[in-house]
């Protein structure tokens, strides 16, 4: 079978790569053409566009790049027609993917969506397009099944969360070897996860690093995104207890005592590694003002959304400053406070349903299209 996969972000590249591996297990003749990243490219197939050329952050940034987005949409449609896949698989990235799905449905292609757009947070009216254009939806958060089926009467498959597999199947790191290999001291580690796009990395790191001088007994390590070169991060590495590791986030989290994390998938990854964290977010003023008026959520981190309580502290926009960050970092380094995290993280993993998300999804997709 021929599979056309569209992923527009770093997390989608990870989940897409694991789905591709699972599809190859189900379908020995699987042929892939995709929009994604290095992880998907390492599995098999032909990469059409890299996600680093597709991801635009915030309302203003999207408006500024409308011409590029329109060109990508047009090119994608022509590329799909030329490839003529048995199924198109969309991974999150709804602004782009739902436009392609509408066109593809009209052309008679099968549309399967893996990892739902977060329409439970904002743009709930997208449910109409999903009902019209998507043949099968595979959701990874337990409350999404209730949202779709009970509220909108649209059947979906809850397949579990793919991060359970990605983290559980990884090679275990020996902490002593890790420190020696990367020339790190024996001081405890505070991980900094500032995101994957240049805009957000610049905003987040400038504040995250403002507390460094108050924690000389620790070493801070920036988790570099695979989509960015070291040369971009050099401007932030100015102090002896600040280090940098590229594309080693999971290894870093496995040996960290605490983490400062930009809101997004990384908050859930940090939780699954059982690392106490402070969740941080700061966008452009206009994007934030628009966002807070259209997003209907009590929390921004996946950890809190899944547990439906403030299990991790969120510092958002003006609250994300040096004073507050130091106060919250002191808390998560405290032995008593850390115990609370571990209890909550146990409940988090239990709620996500265990291993098998990629395998479950691949089987459902293959069985559907071979019928």
C-alpha positions in Angstrom: 0.0 0.0 0.0 1.0 3.6 -0.6 0.8 6.0 2.4 1.0 9.8 2.2 1.7 11.3 5.6 1.6 14.9 6.6 3.2 16.1 9.8 4.3 19.7 10.4 6.1 19.7 13.7 8.8 18.0 15.7 6.4 16.0 17.8 4.6 14.9 14.7 7.9 13.7 13.2 8.4 11.5 16.3 4.9 10.0 16.2 5.0 9.7 12.5 8.2 7.8 12.5 6.9 5.3 15.1 3.6 4.9 13.1 5.6 4.2 9.9 7.6 1.5 11.7 4.3 -0.1 12.9 2.8 0.1 9.4 5.9 -1.6 7.9 5.2 -4.4 10.4 1.6 -4.7 9.3 2.3 -4.2 5.6 5.6 -5.5 4.2 5.0 -3.6 0.9 4.4 -0.2 2.6 5.6 2.7 0.5 5.8 6.1 2.2 5.8 9.7 0.9 5.7 12.3 3.6 6.0 15.8 5.1 8.0 15.4 8.3 11.5 15.4 9.6 14.7 13.4 10.2 13.1 10.7 12.3 10.6 9.8 9.6 13.3 10.0 7.0 15.4 7.5 8.9 12.5 4.9 8.7 11.9 4.8 5.0 10.3 6.6 2.0 10.6 10.0 0.4 10.4 13.2 2.3 8.6 16.0 0.4 9.1 18.9 2.9 10.8 19.2 6.3 8.7 20.5 9.2 11.2 23.2 10.0 10.1 25.0 6.8 6.4 24.7 7.7 6.0 25.6 11.4 4.8 29.2 12.0 4.2 30.2 15.6 1.3 32.5 16.7 -1.4 34.4 14.8 0.8 37.2 13.6 3.5 34.9 12.3 0.9 32.9 10.3 -0.4 36.1 8.7 3.1 37.1 7.8 3.7 33.8 6.0 0.3 33.4 4.2 1.9 33.4 0.8 4.3 30.6 1.7 1.5 28.6 3.3 -0.6 29.0 0.1 2.2 27.8 -2.1 2.7 24.7 0.2 -1.0 23.9 0.0 -1.0 24.0 -3.8 2.2 22.0 -4.1 0.9 19.4 -1.6 -2.3 18.8 -3.7 -0.3 18.3 -6.9 2.1 16.0 -5.1 -0.7 13.8 -3.7 -2.3 13.6 -7.2 1.0 12.5 -8.7 1.6 9.9 -5.9 -2.0 8.6 -5.8 -1.8 7.0 -2.3 -4.1 4.4 -0.9 -4.6 6.6 2.2 -3.6 10.0 3.4 -2.6 10.1 7.1 -2.7 13.5 8.8 -0.8 14.0 12.1 -2.1 17.0 14.1 -1.1 20.3 12.3 -4.8 21.2 11.6 -4.5 24.6 9.9 -2.8 22.9 7.0 -4.1 19.4 7.2 -7.8 20.1 7.3 -7.5 22.2 4.2 -5.8 19.3 2.4 -8.3 16.9 3.8 -11.3 18.9 2.4 -9.7 18.8 -1.1 -8.7 15.2 -0.8 -12.2 14.1 0.2 -13.6 15.7 -2.9 -11.0 13.8 -5.0 -11.9 10.5 -3.5 -8.9 9.8 -1.3 -9.2 8.1 2.0 -8.5 10.4 4.9 -7.2 9.1 8.3 -6.3 11.4 11.1 -3.8 10.4 13.8 -3.5 12.7 16.8 -6.5 14.9 16.8 -6.4 18.7 16.4 -7.0 20.2 19.8 -10.5 21.4 18.9 -11.5 20.8 22.5 -9.3 23.8 23.3 -10.2 26.2 20.5 -11.8 26.3 17.1 -14.4 23.7 18.1 -16.3 24.6 14.9 -13.7 22.5 13.1 -15.7 19.5 14.1 -17.9 20.1 11.1 -15.0 19.7 8.7 -13.7 16.7 10.6 -17.2 15.0 10.3 -17.4 15.8 6.6 -13.8 15.0 5.5 -12.2 12.5 7.8 -12.9 8.8 7.4 -11.2 7.7 10.7 -9.9 9.6 13.7 -7.3 8.1 16.1 -7.1 10.0 19.4 -4.4 9.8 22.1 -5.9 11.5 25.1 -8.6 9.8 27.1 -10.9 12.8 27.3 -10.8 13.3 23.6 -12.9 10.1 23.0 -15.6 11.5 25.4 -15.4 14.9 23.6 -15.9 13.5 20.2 -18.4 10.7 20.9 -20.6 12.1 23.7 -20.6 15.8 22.7 -20.4 15.6 18.9 -21.6 12.1 18.1 -18.5 11.3 16.0 -17.0 7.8 16.6 -13.2 7.8 17.2 -10.6 5.3 18.2 -8.7 5.9 21.5 -5.4 4.2 20.8 -3.3 5.2 23.8 -0.5 7.8 23.8 2.5 7.2 21.5 4.9 8.8 24.0 4.4 5.8 26.3 6.0 3.6 23.6 8.6 6.2 22.5 9.9 6.5 26.1 9.5 2.9 27.2 11.3 1.5 24.1 14.3 3.8 24.2 17.8 2.7 25.2 18.4 3.2 28.9 21.1 5.7 29.7 23.8 5.1 32.3 24.1 8.4 34.1 27.9 8.1 34.8 28.6 7.4 31.1 26.2 10.2 30.0 28.0 12.8 32.2 31.5 11.6 31.1 30.6 11.6 27.4 29.2 15.1 27.5 31.9 16.5 29.8 29.4 17.3 32.6 30.2 17.7 36.3 28.6 15.7 39.1 26.3 18.6 40.0 22.6 17.8 39.7 21.0 18.8 36.4 18.2 21.3 35.7 17.0 20.7 32.1 15.8 23.7 30.0 13.3 22.8 27.2 12.7 26.0 25.4 10.8 24.7 22.4 11.7 24.0 18.8 11.1 27.3 16.9 13.5 30.2 16.9 10.9 32.7 18.0 9.8 30.7 21.1 13.4 29.6 21.9 14.6 33.2 22.0 11.7 34.3 24.2 11.9 31.4 26.6 15.6 31.1 27.1 16.1 34.7 27.9 14.0 34.3 31.0 14.9 30.7 31.9 18.6 31.6 32.0 18.0 34.7 34.2 17.9 32.4 37.3 21.2 30.7 36.6 23.3 32.7 39.0 21.1 31.8 41.9 21.8 28.1 41.5 25.5 27.7 41.4 25.2 24.2 43.0 23.4 23.0 39.8 24.2 22.8 36.2 21.7 23.9 33.5 21.5 22.1 30.2 19.7 23.4 27.2 17.9 20.7 25.2 18.6 21.7 21.6 15.9 21.0 19.1 16.8 18.8 16.1 15.4 21.5 13.8 18.0 24.2 15.0 21.8 24.3 14.6 24.1 24.9 17.5 25.2 28.2 16.0 21.7 29.6 16.9 22.1 28.6 20.6 25.6 29.9 21.0 24.3 33.4 21.9 22.6 32.0 25.0 25.5 29.9 26.4 27.5 32.6 28.3 28.0 31.1 31.8 30.1 28.2 33.1 27.2 26.2 34.5 25.1 26.4 31.3 25.6 23.6 28.7 24.0 22.5 25.5 23.0 19.1 24.1 21.4 18.7 20.7 18.7 16.2 20.0 19.2 14.4 23.3 16.1 15.5 25.2 15.1 12.0 26.4 18.6 11.2 27.6 18.8 14.5 29.3 15.4 14.1 31.1 16.4 10.6 32.3 19.2 12.2 34.4 17.7 15.5 35.4 16.6 16.6 38.8 14.2 19.3 37.6 13.1 21.0 34.4 11.8 24.3 33.0 9.6 23.4 30.1 7.9 25.4 27.4 4.2 24.5 27.1 3.6 21.7 24.5 4.3 18.0 24.1 7.5 18.5 26.2 5.4 18.9 29.4 4.0 15.5 28.9 7.4 14.0 28.1 8.8 15.5 31.2 6.0 14.1 33.3 6.5 10.6 31.9 10.1 10.8 32.9 9.0 11.7 36.4 10.9 14.9 36.4 9.5 17.8 38.6 8.8 20.8 36.3 7.7 24.3 35.9 5.7 24.9 32.7 6.4 28.2 30.9 4.9 30.1 28.1 5.4 33.6 26.6 4.2 34.6 23.2 4.0 38.0 21.3 1.6 40.4 23.0 -0.9 40.4 20.2 -0.9 36.6 19.8 -1.4 36.1 23.5 -4.3 38.6 23.6 -6.0 36.9 20.8 -5.3 33.4 22.2 -6.7 34.0 25.6 -9.9 35.1 24.1 -10.4 32.1 21.9 -8.9 29.3 23.9 -11.4 27.8 26.4 -9.2 25.8 28.8 -8.4 26.0 32.5 -4.7 24.9 31.9 -2.2 25.0 29.1 0.0 22.0 30.0 -1.0 18.4 28.9 -0.2 17.1 32.4 -2.8 19.4 34.0 -5.3 18.9 31.3 -5.2 15.1 31.5 -5.3 15.1 35.3 -7.8 17.9 35.4 -6.0 19.7 38.2 -2.9 21.9 38.7 -0.4 19.1 39.2 2.4 21.3 37.7 2.7 25.1 38.0 2.1 27.1 34.9 3.8 30.5 34.4 2.1 32.2 31.5 3.0 35.5 29.7 3.6 38.2 32.4 3.7 35.7 35.2 6.7 34.1 33.5 9.4 36.3 34.9 12.6 35.8 36.9 11.1 36.3 40.3 8.3 33.8 39.8 10.5 31.3 38.1 13.0 31.3 41.0 10.1 30.9 43.5 8.7 27.9 41.6 12.1 26.3 40.9 12.9 26.5 44.7 9.7 24.5 45.3 10.3 21.7 42.8 13.8 21.3 44.2 12.4 20.8 47.7 12.2 17.1 48.8 8.6 17.3 50.2 7.2 19.0 47.1 8.9 16.5 44.8 7.0 13.7 46.4 3.7 15.2 45.2 5.0 15.2 41.6 5.8 11.5 41.6 2.3 10.7 42.9 0.7 12.8 40.2 2.9 11.4 37.5 1.9 7.9 38.4 -1.7 8.8 37.9 -0.8 10.5 34.6 0.8 7.4 33.1 -2.2 5.3 34.3 -4.7 7.6 32.6 -2.9 7.4 29.2 -3.7 3.7 28.8 -0.4 1.9 28.5 1.7 0.9 25.5 0.7 0.2 21.9 -0.5 3.4 20.4 1.5 3.2 17.1 0.8 -0.5 16.8 -2.9 -0.1 17.5 -3.2 2.7 14.9 -1.3 1.0 12.2 -3.4 -2.1 12.5 -6.6 -0.1 12.3 -5.4 1.9 9.3 -4.1 -1.2 7.4 -7.2 -3.3 8.1 -9.4 -0.5 6.9 -7.7 0.2 3.6 -7.1 -3.4 2.6 -10.7 -4.3 3.0 
